[in-house]
Amino acid sequence: MTLLVPYDGSDLSTTALDRAEEFADYRDEPIVALTVVPDDEGFALERGWIDAGEDYDHETICDRFERAVAEHAPHAEFRCERPSESDSMTATVIDDITRTIREVAYDVDASIVFIGSENAGRVSTPISSVGSPISKDPEYDVHIVRHAD
C-alpha cells in the first residue's frame, strides 16, 4: 500500500505532503507525490507554474515540482504525468487531472490519498476541484487538507 499526494505546488498541497510524511512514519508506507501537468500553457500560466512570456516546457515544469517535493519529502517517489486523452468531448482539464490521479492511485495501490489544493479546502464539490471526484472512489481513504500549516 502507498500514500499518494497529488502535488500542485500550492500551500495546501505542500501541507498535504507534510502530513503524508507524518503518516508514512506511522504506517510504514511509501509516499508517491504526483504532479499532473496537462499540455495547456494557459493552465500552467494561470497557476503560476510558468511566467508570462516563458516557454511552456513540460519537462522543465516537472523538474521544478520534483525539486520542491524533494525539499519537503526527500524519501517520496516523484511522478509527473500528462493526462491521458479523454473520450469525452466535454471533459475539462480538471476532469483530465482527476482521471489521471485516480489511475495513478490504482496503479500504486494507494491506501490513502492526501488532497490539498486551492479548491478542495473551500467547499466539498466546487466545479474546479479534484477533491470531490477523488473522494468518491471507495478504493482508498482520503485525507483532505483544508488549512495550510
C-alpha positions as CSV (number, residue, x, y, z in Angstrom):
1,M,0.0,0.0,0.0
2,T,1.1,3.6,-0.7
3,L,0.3,7.1,0.4
4,L,-0.5,9.2,-2.7
5,V,-0.2,13.0,-2.7
6,P,-1.3,15.0,-5.8
7,Y,1.1,17.9,-5.6
8,D,0.4,21.2,-7.5
9,G,2.8,23.5,-5.6
10,S,0.1,25.2,-3.6
11,D,0.4,25.8,0.2
12,L,-2.3,23.2,0.7
13,S,-0.7,20.5,-1.4
14,T,2.6,21.2,0.4
15,T,0.8,20.7,3.7
16,A,-0.7,17.5,2.4
17,L,2.8,16.3,1.5
18,D,4.0,17.2,5.0
19,R,1.0,15.3,6.6
20,A,1.7,12.3,4.4
21,E,5.3,12.3,5.7
22,E,3.9,12.0,9.2
23,F,1.5,9.2,8.2
24,A,4.3,7.4,6.4
25,D,6.3,7.1,9.6
26,Y,3.3,5.9,11.5
27,R,2.1,3.4,8.8
28,D,5.4,2.4,7.4
29,E,4.2,3.0,3.9
30,P,5.9,4.7,1.0
31,I,4.8,8.1,-0.4
32,V,4.3,8.9,-4.1
33,A,4.0,12.6,-4.9
34,L,2.1,13.1,-8.1
35,T,2.1,16.2,-10.3
36,V,-0.2,16.1,-13.3
37,V,0.8,18.6,-15.9
38,P,-1.6,19.0,-18.8
39,D,-0.5,20.2,-22.2
40,D,-2.2,23.5,-21.6
41,E,0.0,26.6,-21.4
42,G,-2.8,28.7,-20.2
43,F,-3.5,26.4,-17.3
44,A,0.2,26.5,-16.3
45,L,0.3,30.2,-16.6
46,E,-2.9,30.7,-14.5
47,R,-1.5,28.5,-11.7
48,G,1.9,30.3,-11.7
49,W,3.8,27.3,-12.9
50,I,5.3,29.5,-15.6
51,D,5.7,33.2,-16.0
52,A,4.2,35.3,-18.8
53,G,6.4,35.1,-21.8
54,E,8.2,32.0,-20.5
55,D,8.3,29.0,-22.9
56,Y,5.9,26.2,-21.9
57,D,8.0,23.1,-21.4
58,H,6.6,20.0,-19.7
59,E,9.9,18.7,-18.6
60,T,11.0,22.0,-17.0
61,I,7.8,22.2,-15.0
62,C,8.2,18.6,-13.9
63,D,11.8,19.3,-12.8
64,R,10.6,22.3,-10.7
65,F,8.0,20.2,-9.0
66,E,10.4,17.4,-8.4
67,R,12.8,19.7,-6.6
68,A,10.0,21.2,-4.5
69,V,8.8,17.7,-3.5
70,A,12.4,16.7,-2.6
71,E,12.6,19.6,-0.2
72,H,9.5,18.6,1.7
73,A,9.6,14.8,1.4
74,P,13.0,13.6,0.5
75,H,12.1,10.0,0.7
76,A,9.0,10.3,-1.5
77,E,8.9,8.9,-5.0
78,F,8.0,11.6,-7.5
79,R,5.9,11.1,-10.6
80,C,5.0,13.7,-13.2
81,E,2.2,12.7,-15.6
82,R,0.5,14.1,-18.6
83,P,-3.3,13.4,-18.5
84,S,-4.3,10.6,-20.9
85,E,-6.6,11.5,-23.7
86,S,-10.3,11.6,-22.9
87,D,-13.1,10.0,-24.9
88,S,-15.5,12.7,-23.6
89,M,-15.9,15.8,-25.8
90,T,-16.9,17.7,-22.6
91,A,-14.0,16.7,-20.4
92,T,-12.3,19.7,-18.8
93,V,-8.6,20.0,-17.8
94,I,-9.7,19.3,-14.2
95,D,-11.6,16.2,-15.3
96,D,-8.4,15.0,-17.1
97,I,-6.3,15.7,-14.0
98,T,-8.8,13.9,-11.7
99,R,-8.9,10.9,-14.0
100,T,-5.1,10.7,-14.0
101,I,-4.9,10.9,-10.2
102,R,-7.4,8.1,-9.9
103,E,-5.5,6.0,-12.5
104,V,-2.2,6.5,-10.5
105,A,-3.9,5.8,-7.2
106,Y,-5.0,2.4,-8.7
107,D,-1.5,1.9,-10.2
108,V,0.3,2.4,-6.9
109,D,-2.3,0.6,-4.8
110,A,-3.0,3.8,-2.7
111,S,-4.3,3.3,0.8
112,I,-4.7,7.0,1.4
113,V,-4.8,9.9,-1.0
114,F,-3.9,13.2,0.6
115,I,-5.7,16.1,-1.2
116,G,-4.6,19.6,-0.7
117,S,-5.4,22.1,-3.4
118,E,-6.7,25.6,-3.6
119,N,-10.3,24.4,-4.2
120,A,-10.5,21.2,-2.2
121,G,-10.4,23.1,1.1
122,R,-13.0,25.7,0.3
123,V,-16.1,23.6,-0.4
124,S,-16.7,19.9,-0.9
125,T,-17.7,20.0,-4.5
126,P,-16.6,23.0,-6.4
127,I,-16.5,22.7,-10.2
128,S,-12.8,23.2,-10.4
129,S,-11.7,20.9,-7.6
130,V,-10.3,17.4,-7.8
131,G,-11.4,16.8,-4.2
132,S,-14.9,15.5,-4.7
133,P,-14.4,13.1,-7.5
134,I,-11.2,11.7,-5.9
135,S,-13.0,11.3,-2.5
136,K,-15.9,9.3,-4.1
137,D,-13.6,6.4,-5.0
138,P,-14.0,3.6,-2.4
139,E,-10.6,2.0,-3.2
140,Y,-8.8,4.3,-0.8
141,D,-9.3,6.6,2.2
142,V,-9.0,10.4,1.6
143,H,-7.4,13.0,3.8
144,I,-8.4,16.5,2.6
145,V,-6.2,19.3,3.9
146,R,-8.3,22.4,4.5
147,H,-5.7,24.6,6.2
148,A,-2.1,25.2,5.3
149,D,0.4,24.9,8.1
